[in-house]
Amino acid sequence: MMFSCDTPLFSCRIAPLGGVRPLPSRYSATGVPKRQLEFLTGRALAEQCLTAQGASETYVARGDNRAPIWPDGFCGSISHSDQLCAAIAGRAENVPGIGVDLAEEKSVEAALSDVVCHPDDDPQLTLTELFCAKEAFYKLWHPVTDVFLEFRDVVLRIDDGHITAEVMKAHRPSDKLSGTTGRIWRVAGHHLSAFSAGPHAIEALNTLGHMLKIEQGA
């Protein structure tokens, strides 16, 4: 395990692909061996997070769109790169929504700039940071709204380390998304971004950032 953090609001795990043993046997993983390893490592970390949060059921099903289906009363998110996997989960009554994404530094090619970037995106964020943070936001957004977004449907701005997301596409507002905020950090050659919603969102992300700094000796 590379990183483990348990708080009253959420639990987070980060590990190398295949770095969790034993891998859960109750899931049906498909695809090439590497794809199976990504899927099973993510589920193993997600189950650890749910257990730490007191869930009696830790099975994370897979929806028709391949997105995780979390046990009743809980929300969470899973992400992986070619090297690492991350999972985060919490009780929905404390954190009504949360999304996480990992991206290797400078892994997004400049040719994708027109796909990822909106003209009003904050220039303080690099292309890969924008990609990573928008992915994290979408993982928070979609389970709540069931509304599909393109990268350019979201404008990101950063102030004092906190990222705000403005959705440019017409949508029906949701109280569950009130207080949405995001952060982004560097972890082992990667960008790690997380978005959370609700009255405890800032506290949750500040705590995660603090624990990451401690883990990395910063």
N, C-alpha and C positions, 0 to 999 in steps of 0.2 A: 504494500500500500504506500503510495506517495504522499497522500494527504487525507486526513480524516478529521472532521469537525462536527460536533454535536452541540446544539444550542436548544433552548426552549422553543425557538421558532422554526428551526430547520436542521437537517443533517446533510452533510456534503461528503462525497468521497471522490478521490481522483486516483487512478492507478494506471500503470502500463497495460496495454492490451494483453490479456492472458495472465496478468499479474495477480489475479484473484483465484485462490484454490480453496475448496473445489468449486468448479463452475456448476451452476444449477443444472440439474438433469431433467427437470419437469417442463422445459420449454422445447418447442420444435424449431430449431434453427435451420434455415435454408440458405442456399447459395454456396459460393466457394468457401473453402476453409477459413480464409481471413474474414470474410463477411460473417460467418458463424461465430468466430471469436469475438468480433466487435459486438455482436448482438448479445452473446452470453455474458461477456464482461460487463456490459451495460446493465443487464438484468441483475447480475450478482451485486453490483454496487447499489442499484436501486433498492434491492431487497434489504441490504445492510442499512440503508438510510431509513427505510420504513420501520425496520425492527427497532432502530435507535429512537424513533419517534413514537414507539408504543403501538404500532399497528398489529392487530391480531391476524390479519391476512396480508401477506407481502407479495402475492403473485401480481405481476404487472403484465396484463394482457396486451395484445396488439390489435389495433383497430384496422378497418378496411384501408385506411390511408397510411398504415404502418406506424402511426403515432401510438405512443404508450397509452394504455387505459389504466389509470391509477385506482387503487381500492377506494371504496366510498369513504368520504371524509378526509381524503388526502389529495395533494397535488404534487407534481414534481416535473422533472425534466432530465433527459439523458443526452449526452453528446459524445462524439469520439472524433479523433483525428487518425492518421495512420499509425500513431504511436501511443496515444493516451485515450483514456475514457474518463468521463466525469458524470456524476449523477447527484441530484439534489432533490430533497423531498421534505414536506412539512404538512402539518394539519391545516386543512382548508379554513378552519375557523380562525387560525392565526395568520396564515399567509394564503389569501384566496387564489393567488396565481403566482407561478414562478417559472422562469425559463433560463436555460444555460446553454452556452455554446463554446466549443473549443476550435481554434484555428491556428495552425502553425504560422509563426511570424513570416510575413512577406509571401504567403502561400497563394494569394489571390493575384492573378495576372492582370497587368494594366489593361489588357484587351477587354476585361470585364467591367471596366469603370462605368461605361454607359449603362450597363445592366444594374449595377449596384448603387450608384450614386445619384442622388437628387441634387439639383443645383443649389438648394438651400442647406444641404448637409454642412455641419460644422467642419471647417478646414483643419481644425486641430486633430481630427481623427483621420488616420491613414486609411487607405483602401481596404486593407485586411481587417482593421479595427471596425470599419463600417460594416463590412460583410459579417463579421463575427457578432457584433452587437445587434444588427438587424435580425440575424437568425435567432438570437436569444429572445429578442422582443417577440418575434413571431411565435415562438414556442410558448410564451405566456399568453399572447393574444388569441391564437386560433382555438384552443380548447374552450375559451370563454365565449367567443363571438361566433365561431364557425364561419368566419369570413376570411376568404383567401386574400393574401396581399402579395404584390410584387415588391421587390426591394425598393423600387422608386416610389412606392406608395407611402413610404415612411421617411420622415425627415428627422435626423438625429442632431441634437445640440448638447454640448457638454459645458458644465459650469462647476468649477471647484470639484472636479472629479465625478460629479453625478451627471448621468445622461438622461435627457428627456426625449421622448418620442412623440412626434406629431403625425397622426395618420391623415393623409391627404385624400384618401378614398372615402366616399360617402358611406356612413355606417350608423347603426343605432348605438348610442352610448350605453355603457354598462357600468353600474355602480361597482361591480367587482373589480373594475380596472382603475378605480379612483386611487390616486396616490402613486401611480406607476412611476418607477424610477429604475435606472440601470447603472451599472459600473462595469469597468473593464480593467483587467490586470494582466501582468506578464507572469507566466508560470512555465518553467522548464522549456523555454524556446517557443512557447505558445502564447496566444492571447486567450484569456478566459473572460467571457462576458456573462453577466447575469442580470436579469430584470425581475423585479418583484412588484406586487401590487398590495394595496391595503394600507391601513394606518401604521403598520410596523415595517413597511418596505425599506425605509431608509435605515432603520435600526438593523434589520436583517442583513442588508448588504454591507453596512459598515462593519458589522461583526465578522462577516465572511472575509472582507478585505483585511481586517486586523489579524485574523487567524492565519491567512495566507502569508502575511508579512512575517509573523512569528515563525512559521514553518520554514520560510526561506531565509531566516536569519537577518531580515532587513530591519 
